[in-house]
Amino acid sequence: MISSPRDIKSISPWQRLLVLAMATFTIAPFAPLIIQSLAFRWAWPNILPTVWWHEQRERSPFPLAWDYVFSPSSRVAEATINTLGIGIAVTLLCLLICLPAARVLAQRNFRGKNQLEFLIALPLLIPEAAIGIALLMIFIALGLSGTYAGVIVVHLIPTIPYMVRMLTAVYQGHGTEAEDHARVLGANRRQIFFRVTLPMILPGVIAGCLFTFLVSTNLFLLTFFIGQGQIITLPTLLFAKISGGALDATGAGIALIASVPGIILLIFTDRFIRSYPLAE
Amino acid sequence: MKTNRTASLALMQNLRDVAEVMPLLVVLLGLFGGAVVLGILQSFGYAPWFGINEFPTTRYFERLWFSSDFWASLGLTLYYGFAATLIGFVISIPLSIALSKKFRASRTFAALIRLPLMVPYTVGIALALVMLGNGGLLSRISAGLGLIDDPAQFVQILKTHWGCGIIAVYVWKQVPFMTLTLSAVLARKGEDTVEAAMVLGANSRQIFWRVTLPQIMPGIVSASLICFAFNIGAFEAPLILGGGYPDTLPVLAWRYFQDANYAFQLQGMAVVVSLALVSGIFLAAYLLGYRRYERARGRV
């Protein structure tokens, strides 16, 4: 009816309440997390700390709060590099495996296609703990547990279903006409792929890669099981910090650092993440 | 001659297709199939690398299934999974409908609400600790309002078997995922059918139950399957925020695996296989029910 953006008042009061409540529920808990990361003494029942970190910085014989987070002994730098490096490796490997398969799934009909699609979705439907523990035994036998290769390979399991799904949808959206024209005009396969297909599907490929990267950087369980404590990433480092059930200033700082990649992606990739065809 | 040539071209094309699917198949069958086969073998007593080979024995399953602890753990696991998925949909269905109406700030709100999707579960757990713990912000606010005067008086949210903290983390993290899935379906369906129903005089309740809900059903099914499977397989939230013994099944399995006695790993594998079995049964029942629903609507 009306295509131009309307005022928020165009939705009913209940809907307005729901949207505002959910935004609060989502964002508000970050406020005490930030305060906690800057606190030195924050006794109950004060709403704000009585002694802040910056007031104690000079006096303390050892690094506090953010000073500790940024010091080498916290291993945050190592975990960040691992998280990003593993994320990039997983994304590239996943793309390499899924791109050709997605083309076939999108453009061909064959017997057993439904079964194959079900097999591809299966890793999302089987509990991660079950896969992780069973794979750990295999990886120990192969000498892959506690290695980068092992962690990267195991990250393929939860990322492949999403990547295949998104790339298949992209291929389906484009059909094969442009490729057929190029073939008639004498282009070879390589030219067709790099000059015709790739530019057309690039936005979808980027969206798939971003989502894969996101899933990989947020993964805890499989990294924790297969990494065996030797490969630390931001989620496993944070887990080690809070597994006792308490959160100190350092833990809060690490939690904030672990959120940074996601926040950056959220700001810069809104366009891509929104348009990806998740619902099939 | 010509038909021969097209036939061989078609064959070449088929071979190429197979070759292009092959890497995916190898990875999936190798990793996933390997894990399944080894898990099942081990849970039936095959572990020659520990010097144990009793295959086939049902000892480990018997020991597990005849203990009341297992059923308590299974009950807890399913309870957290169901409760979180259900609450998630109660929130995300109206939320996605509200956000599908384009208002000026809807994009900003949609982006803000998407934040939990982008950060690890462990961050959600840290937020639960700082908000919901007995020394957390809600407890402090209650004290500020004069409701309580000691942290111990604050209602125990974390570390109980009610699992409010666990469910809160799951809901916080999964509502964006569900909303995004449903929004994608809504965007593709457009507003035409809703407007048509409106013109024909349907009220908003009728529109929701008769038009919108059936339209987004496929999205609900796929998102709930993924979230439920994740919830019953999650490990970190129940471990940190849960009430301790009896643990959920993934935590129970992990404890068996951490045991110094290797033989317990086979017991742990029986736990894992049981968990996969339960989730498989639910998956099959759910898909069957959904197919019946679609058939009743005449869509299949």
Interface residues (C-beta under 8 A of the other chain):
Chain A: M1 P5 R6 D7 I8 K9 S10 I11 W14 Q15 R16 L18 V19 M22 A23 F25 T26 I27 P29 F30 P32 L33 Q36 W44 P45 N46 I47 L96 I97 C98 P100 A101 R103 V104 L105 R108 F110 L116 L119 I120 L122 P123 L124 L125 I126 P127 E128 A129 A130 I131 I133 A134 L135 L136 M137 I138 A141 V153 V154 L156 I157 I160 V164 L214 T217 N218 L219 F220 L221 F224 L234 P235 L238 F239 I242 S243 G245 A246 L247 G251 A252 A255 A258 S259 P261 G262 I263 L265 L266 D270 I273 R274 Y276 P277 L278 A279 E280
Chain B: D17 A19 E20 V21 P23 L24 L25 V27 L28 L31 F32 G34 A35 V36 L38 G39 Q42 W49 I91 P94 L95 I97 A98 L99 K101 K102 F103 R104 A105 S106 R107 F109 A110 A111 L112 I113 R114 L115 P116 L117 M118 V119 P120 Y121 T122 V123 I125 A126 L127 A128 L129 V130 M131 G133 G135 G136 L137 S139 R140 I141 A143 G144 P151 L158 K159 W172 V175 P176 L180 T181 L182 A184 V185 R188 E191 E195 P218 G219 S222 A223 L225 I226 A229 F230 I232 G233 A234 F235 E236 L239 I240 L241 L249 P250 A253 W254 F257 Q265 G268 M269 V272 V273 L275 A276 S279 G280 L283
